[in-house]
Amino acid sequence: MSTPSPSADLVNGLELAQAMIRRPSVTPRDEGALDVLQQALDKLGFTCERMVFDAEGLAPVDNLYARLGTEAPNFCFAGHTDVVPVGDGWTTEPFGAAIIDGQLYGRGASDMKCAIAAFVAAAADFLKKSGKPRGSISLLITGDEEGDAVNGTRKVLELLKSRGERIDACVVGEPTNPTKLGEMIKIGRRGSLGAKLTVFGTPGHVGYPHLADNPIPRLMKMLSAIVETPLDAGTAHFQPSTVAITTIDVGNTASNVIPGAAHAAFNIRFNDLHTGDALIKWLRTTCDRVAGDGMYELKTRISGESFLTPPGPLSTLVSNAVKSVLGVTPELSTTGGTSDARFIKDFCPVCEFGLVGQTMHKADERCAVTDLTNLEAVYKNILENYFTAGAR
């Protein structure tokens, strides 16, 4: 370790969180959120690189990769400054970052600007105490996690790989805890497959059904065949895969007309017994069997494959930090939705630990100020133990 950094006391986690929340960075807009973060990292001596990608005809996305040090190992913190739209029902200004009764309110407070601020403050405390480590600390922060997730984390990772830059371990700061800080670490995620099914028929008068071909009963039979048999019973680290129908729509405003088409959408959250491609093949086989000679169209999109970082050095490192700071033993889980860890897992071991997720994406999203402080202490403990012999 080198001598402590005199600039490391220039970051206040709460103030940094408030400054980022006040930037209305509804995906994919940045609105200066990454500028706020970069200013804090510049003070700590990080080399900051902005990476803007606009592939596939989508809106440009601003990303930030910041690194302190050039040597291995490279410990990375990953996250996002983009947030979902505000929506209705707020009792406070969504981007006001007000503190009320010990709670910091604002869109992105839980998911996940406060976690980013906590890590930067933890890095500052670590540098002030220990100086620059034998290795590197980096942050990979995207503005595209809540959106299409095309021009964000995975593009940054591809660029790093192309120039031979390696990440050795990564913690993602998504809100992983159901009700209380310290309850849960994510060591994997289920895959996600979205599907839109359209069944075609022949429209006609309801009084002469024999002259029409009603697509609705056929759609119902196809959906029943998809959901009636469980895909699996789960695995050691994953809950059973699930199929959720999200909409059935005909768009028929006339009560005496048989429609010419019927539509449905559904999502499959799948564990490591399946791949997205295998599930698509199963869906088509099932639909072909039920449809017979009937016409249908199936459109699918795999937004992420299932993955698992088996319990090992990284999950132990994070678990020990949680136990040391909070006095609780976290569950190692794979529940919940998708995250950018699905891209990072192809490059290095990854796990997720952040704040309580009860209010994420909701009106009056908030974070307890004490949780922000405690998360900072957890992240600092992780850094301290990672950069000691035998902790990685």
C-alpha positions in Angstrom: 0.0 0.0 0.0 1.2 3.5 -0.7 0.7 6.6 1.4 -2.8 7.7 2.1 -4.5 10.1 -0.3 -5.0 13.6 1.0 -8.1 14.1 -1.2 -10.0 11.1 0.1 -12.0 13.1 2.6 -13.7 15.1 -0.1 -16.6 12.7 -0.7 -19.7 12.6 1.5 -21.9 9.7 0.6 -25.2 11.3 1.5 -24.4 14.5 -0.3 -23.3 12.6 -3.4 -26.4 10.5 -3.4 -28.6 13.7 -3.1 -26.7 15.4 -6.0 -27.2 12.4 -8.3 -30.9 12.0 -7.3 -31.4 15.6 -8.3 -30.5 14.8 -11.8 -33.6 13.5 -13.6 -31.8 10.7 -15.5 -34.9 8.8 -16.7 -33.5 6.2 -19.0 -31.8 6.7 -21.4 -31.2 10.4 -20.6 -28.3 11.2 -18.4 -29.1 14.8 -17.4 -25.7 15.3 -15.8 -25.9 12.4 -13.3 -22.6 10.9 -14.6 -21.0 14.4 -14.5 -21.8 14.5 -10.8 -20.3 11.1 -10.2 -17.2 11.8 -12.3 -16.5 15.0 -10.3 -16.3 13.0 -7.1 -14.1 10.3 -8.7 -11.8 12.9 -10.2 -11.1 14.2 -6.7 -10.0 10.7 -5.6 -7.6 10.3 -8.5 -9.6 7.9 -10.6 -9.0 8.0 -14.4 -12.5 8.5 -15.8 -13.5 7.6 -19.3 -16.9 8.3 -20.8 -18.1 5.8 -23.4 -21.1 6.7 -25.5 -22.7 4.1 -27.7 -25.7 4.4 -30.1 -25.8 1.1 -31.9 -28.9 -0.6 -33.4 -30.7 2.6 -34.1 -31.3 3.4 -30.4 -30.8 6.6 -28.5 -27.2 7.3 -27.5 -26.3 6.1 -24.0 -23.6 7.7 -21.9 -21.5 5.3 -19.7 -18.7 5.9 -17.3 -15.7 3.6 -16.6 -13.4 4.9 -13.9 -10.3 3.1 -12.6 -7.7 3.9 -9.9 -4.5 1.9 -10.6 -3.3 -0.1 -13.5 -2.2 -3.3 -11.9 -4.1 -6.6 -11.2 -6.3 -7.5 -9.5 -9.0 -5.2 -10.6 -11.9 -5.0 -8.2 -15.0 -3.5 -9.9 -18.2 -2.0 -8.7 -21.0 -1.9 -11.3 -24.3 -0.1 -11.4 -26.5 2.4 -13.2 -27.5 6.0 -12.9 -30.5 5.8 -15.1 -33.9 5.4 -13.5 -37.4 4.4 -14.4 -40.1 7.1 -15.1 -41.5 8.8 -12.1 -45.2 7.8 -12.4 -48.0 9.1 -10.2 -48.6 9.1 -6.5 -45.6 10.9 -5.1 -45.9 12.9 -1.9 -42.5 14.5 -2.3 -40.7 16.0 -5.3 -39.4 12.9 -7.2 -36.0 14.5 -7.9 -35.9 16.7 -4.8 -33.7 14.4 -2.7 -35.5 15.5 0.5 -34.7 13.8 3.8 -37.8 13.2 5.9 -37.9 11.3 9.1 -34.5 9.7 8.4 -35.4 8.7 4.9 -33.9 10.0 1.7 -36.6 10.3 -0.9 -36.2 10.4 -4.7 -36.4 8.3 -7.9 -33.2 6.2 -7.9 -32.7 6.4 -4.1 -33.1 2.6 -3.7 -32.4 1.6 -7.3 -29.5 2.5 -7.2 -27.9 6.0 -6.9 -27.4 5.6 -3.1 -25.5 2.4 -3.6 -23.2 4.1 -6.1 -22.6 7.0 -3.6 -22.0 4.5 -0.8 -19.3 2.7 -2.8 -17.6 6.0 -3.8 -17.6 7.1 -0.2 -16.3 3.7 0.9 -13.5 3.9 -1.6 -12.6 7.4 -0.3 -12.5 6.1 3.3 -10.4 3.1 2.2 -7.9 5.4 0.3 -7.7 7.8 3.2 -6.8 5.0 5.6 -4.7 2.7 3.5 -3.7 4.6 0.4 -3.7 3.2 -3.1 -4.0 -0.6 -3.1 -1.7 -3.1 -4.8 -4.1 -3.6 -7.6 -7.0 -1.5 -9.0 -10.4 -0.2 -8.0 -12.8 0.5 -10.8 -16.4 1.5 -11.4 -18.5 0.5 -14.4 -21.6 2.8 -14.4 -24.1 2.7 -17.2 -27.1 4.8 -18.2 -28.9 1.9 -19.9 -29.8 -0.7 -17.3 -33.4 0.3 -16.9 -33.9 0.6 -20.7 -32.9 -1.5 -23.6 -29.6 -2.7 -22.0 -28.0 -2.7 -25.4 -25.6 0.3 -25.4 -24.6 0.1 -21.8 -22.7 -2.4 -19.7 -22.2 -5.1 -22.3 -20.8 -2.6 -24.8 -18.4 -1.3 -22.1 -17.3 -4.8 -21.3 -16.7 -5.6 -25.0 -14.5 -2.5 -25.4 -12.5 -3.3 -22.3 -12.0 -6.8 -23.6 -10.9 -5.6 -27.0 -8.1 -3.6 -25.4 -7.0 -6.4 -23.1 -8.3 -4.8 -19.9 -9.5 -7.4 -17.3 -11.9 -7.2 -14.4 -11.1 -9.8 -11.7 -14.1 -9.6 -9.4 -17.3 -7.5 -9.4 -20.0 -6.4 -7.0 -23.2 -5.0 -8.5 -25.0 -2.5 -6.3 -28.6 -3.5 -7.1 -31.1 -3.4 -4.2 -30.9 -7.1 -3.2 -32.5 -7.0 0.3 -36.3 -7.7 0.6 -37.0 -5.9 3.9 -33.8 -5.3 5.9 -30.2 -4.4 4.9 -28.0 -7.5 5.1 -30.7 -10.2 4.4 -29.7 -11.2 0.9 -26.8 -11.4 -1.6 -27.6 -12.4 -5.2 -25.1 -15.0 -6.6 -27.1 -15.5 -9.8 -30.2 -14.6 -11.7 -32.9 -16.5 -13.6 -33.0 -16.0 -17.4 -35.8 -14.0 -18.9 -37.6 -14.8 -22.2 -40.4 -12.6 -23.4 -42.8 -13.8 -26.1 -45.7 -12.4 -28.1 -48.1 -14.9 -29.7 -50.6 -13.9 -32.4 -53.1 -16.5 -33.6 -54.8 -15.8 -37.0 -58.3 -16.8 -38.0 -61.1 -15.6 -40.4 -63.4 -12.9 -39.2 -67.2 -13.3 -39.6 -70.6 -12.8 -38.1 -71.3 -14.5 -34.7 -74.6 -15.7 -36.1 -72.7 -17.7 -38.8 -69.7 -19.1 -36.9 -69.3 -21.9 -39.4 -68.4 -19.3 -42.0 -65.6 -17.9 -39.8 -62.5 -19.2 -38.0 -62.4 -17.9 -34.5 -58.8 -17.6 -33.3 -59.6 -17.1 -29.6 -60.3 -20.7 -28.6 -57.1 -21.8 -30.4 -55.1 -19.1 -28.6 -56.5 -20.2 -25.3 -55.6 -23.8 -26.0 -52.1 -22.8 -26.9 -51.6 -20.8 -23.8 -53.0 -23.6 -21.7 -50.5 -26.0 -23.2 -47.7 -23.6 -22.3 -48.7 -23.1 -18.7 -50.4 -26.3 -17.7 -47.3 -28.3 -17.0 -44.5 -27.0 -14.7 -41.2 -26.5 -16.5 -39.2 -28.0 -13.6 -39.1 -28.3 -9.8 -36.1 -25.9 -9.3 -32.5 -26.7 -8.5 -30.2 -26.3 -5.6 -29.7 -22.6 -6.1 -32.8 -21.7 -8.2 -36.5 -21.7 -7.6 -38.7 -23.4 -10.2 -39.0 -21.7 -13.6 -42.2 -19.8 -14.2 -44.5 -18.7 -17.0 -46.5 -15.6 -16.5 -49.1 -14.4 -19.1 -49.1 -10.6 -19.1 -51.8 -9.8 -21.6 -54.5 -11.3 -23.8 -55.9 -8.9 -26.3 -58.3 -9.1 -29.2 -59.1 -5.4 -29.7 -62.7 -6.2 -30.7 -65.2 -3.5 -30.1 -68.1 -5.3 -31.7 -70.1 -7.9 -29.9 -71.4 -9.6 -33.0 -68.2 -10.0 -34.9 -65.7 -12.9 -34.7 -62.2 -11.3 -34.8 -59.6 -12.2 -37.4 -56.7 -12.3 -34.9 -56.0 -12.7 -31.2 -52.9 -11.7 -29.3 -51.2 -12.7 -26.1 -47.9 -11.9 -24.4 -46.0 -13.8 -21.7 -42.7 -14.1 -19.9 -40.7 -17.1 -18.8 -38.2 -16.7 -16.0 -36.1 -19.8 -16.2 -33.3 -21.4 -14.1 -30.1 -23.1 -15.1 -31.9 -26.2 -16.3 -32.8 -24.4 -19.5 -31.4 -22.1 -22.1 -33.3 -19.4 -24.0 -32.9 -21.2 -27.3 -34.1 -24.5 -25.9 -37.2 -22.8 -24.5 -38.0 -21.2 -27.8 -37.7 -24.5 -29.5 -40.1 -26.0 -27.0 -42.6 -23.1 -27.4 -42.7 -23.6 -31.2 -43.1 -27.3 -30.9 -46.0 -26.8 -28.4 -47.6 -24.2 -30.6 -47.3 -26.3 -33.7 -48.9 -29.2 -32.0 -51.9 -27.3 -30.7 -52.4 -25.0 -33.8 -52.5 -27.8 -36.3 -53.2 -26.2 -39.6 -54.0 -22.9 -38.0 -51.7 -19.9 -38.6 -49.9 -18.2 -35.8 -46.9 -16.0 -35.3 -44.5 -16.2 -32.3 -42.0 -13.5 -31.6 -39.5 -14.0 -28.8 -36.7 -12.0 -27.1 -34.2 -13.4 -24.7 -33.1 -10.5 -22.4 -30.8 -12.7 -20.4 -29.7 -16.3 -19.8 -29.7 -17.8 -16.3 -26.4 -17.8 -14.5 -24.8 -18.7 -11.3 -21.6 -17.7 -9.6 -21.2 -20.7 -7.3 -20.6 -19.9 -3.6 -16.8 -19.2 -3.3 -14.3 -16.5 -2.5 -16.4 -13.6 -3.8 -19.6 -14.5 -2.1 -17.7 -15.4 1.1 -15.9 -12.0 1.0 -19.3 -10.1 0.7 -21.0 -12.3 3.3 -18.2 -11.8 5.8 -18.4 -8.0 5.3 -22.1 -8.1 5.9 -21.7 -10.2 9.1 -18.9 -8.0 10.3 -20.7 -4.7 9.9 -24.4 -5.7 10.4 -24.1 -8.8 12.5 -26.4 -10.9 10.2 -25.7 -13.8 7.9 -27.1 -13.1 4.4 -28.9 -15.6 2.3 -27.3 -16.4 -1.0 -30.1 -16.1 -3.5 -31.0 -16.1 -7.2 -34.5 -14.6 -6.9 -35.8 -11.5 -8.6 -35.5 -9.9 -12.0 -32.6 -9.4 -14.3 -29.7 -7.1 -13.8 -26.5 -6.2 -15.7 -24.7 -9.0 -13.8 -26.0 -11.2 -16.6 -23.4 -9.5 -18.9 -20.6 -9.3 -16.3 -20.7 -13.0 -15.4 -19.0 -13.8 -18.8 -16.0 -11.7 -17.7 -15.4 -12.4 -14.0 -17.0 -13.7 -10.8 -19.9 -11.4 -9.9 -22.4 -11.1 -7.1 -24.9 -8.4 -6.1 -25.4 -6.5 -2.8 -27.1 -3.2 -2.3 -30.0 -1.6 -0.4 -33.5 -2.6 0.5 -35.7 -2.9 -2.6 -39.2 -2.5 -1.1 -39.7 0.9 -2.7 -37.8 0.6 -6.0 -39.8 1.7 -9.1 -42.6 2.9 -6.8 -43.9 6.3 -5.8 -42.0 7.8 -2.9 -38.9 5.6 -3.5 -36.6 6.1 -0.6 -33.6 4.9 1.3 -33.0 5.0 5.1 -30.0 7.3 5.7 -28.7 4.8 8.3 -28.8 2.1 5.5 -26.7 4.3 3.3 -24.1 4.7 6.0 -24.1 1.0 6.8 -23.8 0.0 3.2 -20.8 2.3 2.9 -19.2 0.4 5.8 -19.9 -2.9 4.2 -18.3 -1.8 0.9 -15.3 -0.5 2.8 -14.9 -3.8 4.6 -15.1 -5.6 1.2 -12.3 -3.4 -0.2 -10.1 -3.8 2.9 -10.4 -7.6 2.9 -10.1 -8.0 -0.9 -6.8 -6.2 -1.0 -5.2 -8.4 1.6 -3.3 -11.6 1.0 -5.6 -14.6 0.6 -8.9 -12.7 0.4 -9.3 -13.1 -3.3 
